[in-house]
Amino acid sequence: MKGNRLIVAFVLALSLGLGLALPTPASAGQTYQWRMQVLWDAGTTPYKIGQAFVKRVEELTGGRLKIKMFPPGSLVPTNQMLDAVQGGMFELMWQYEGYYMGKMPEVAFTSSLPLGFTEPWQLETWFWQLGGVQMLRESYEKIGCYYIGPTIYGEEPIHSKFPIRSIADLKGKKGRFVGLAGPVLQKLGAVVTPMPTAEVYSALEKGVIDFADRGGLAANYDAGLYEVAKYIILPGFHQPTTATCFVANMTAWKKLPKDIQAILEAAVRETSAQLFQVNLVKNFEALEKFKKKGCEIIYLPDSEVKRIRKIAMEVWEEYANKSPKARKILDSQKKWMKLLGLID
């Protein structure tokens, strides 16, 4: 299995490299100015990757497309980013779809699936080889947006002000979760609020919440969560793999020349690979840093994870029944998970 993962990674890297090696047209042509709001706080690891994306697009287009990037909340609140892109307030967002699964039930499964896919490559292949991207492009087109592509990385931990060693410890505690993790944690007895990523630190500090999901370990260390939550809970059962995404306003997208559209799609896939790789390395480093800051790492026993999985799968089905597209996507993902041996 490890060999297969290496092969998948190598083929993906090779294909990305070949795609980005294509020359841009010799003529400068018309220039385009876009604005993009992102999910993560300024100064964190993923925010820096976003800055690299902006620079890469300008480089590959020969300066014909310039994107100005804004931190979360700069233009609109995080949970209003889709509406803003849809309405043309700005042209592009890098967002976690779980924020608007009430509006689009299918994205409950394309942002992250609690106790579903266990490795990023499993979700990556579903998106690009098993129809995931096309299904989402159909959904977003109906609301005047273009789904460029996902950016995928691994698990997110839980940061807590109190030790969590079993499901019983969650009863009555206040937690911050977005996406399908929210209803799963509610069924486990927690009180859940879906506040924006950028508000997690202050909410933990002030005692508004007792525990939270926020991002990968590296980004969470950058944000200083070791100062306000001394317990880290693994594995990240609520979000074992994570897909954020780049979504553009459809009118703005159609105004771009075909070669710039292709460059954006290729740059998003390159950014996904970079996000995964940087997170993988920096998360290991961050875990050691958290320990040095006095944080305790708690690994939930397999028996507890199995109990949570049963509840999570019940929530899958509940949300799949909210729309035909949600059912189609979950059934497609379950078929792939069965082939992978993740579910029976």
Secondary structure, DSSP 8 states (H G I E B T S, - for coil): -HHHHHHHHHHHHHHHHHHHTS---SS----EEEEEEESS-TTSHHHHHHHHHHHHHHHHTTTSEEEEEE-TTSSS-GGGHHHHHHHTSSSEEEEEGGGGTTT-TTHHHHH--TTS--SHHHHHHHHHHSSHHHHHHHHHHTTTEEEEEEEEE----EEESS---SGGGGTT-EEE--TTHHHHHHHTT-EEE---GGGHHHHHHHTS-SEE--S-HHHHHHTTGGGT--EEEES-TT-SSEEEEEEEEHHHHHHS-HHHHHHHHHHHHHHHHHHHHHHHHHHHHHHHHHHHTT-EEEE--HHHHHHHHHHHHHHHHHHHTT-HHHHHHHHHHHHHHHHHTS--
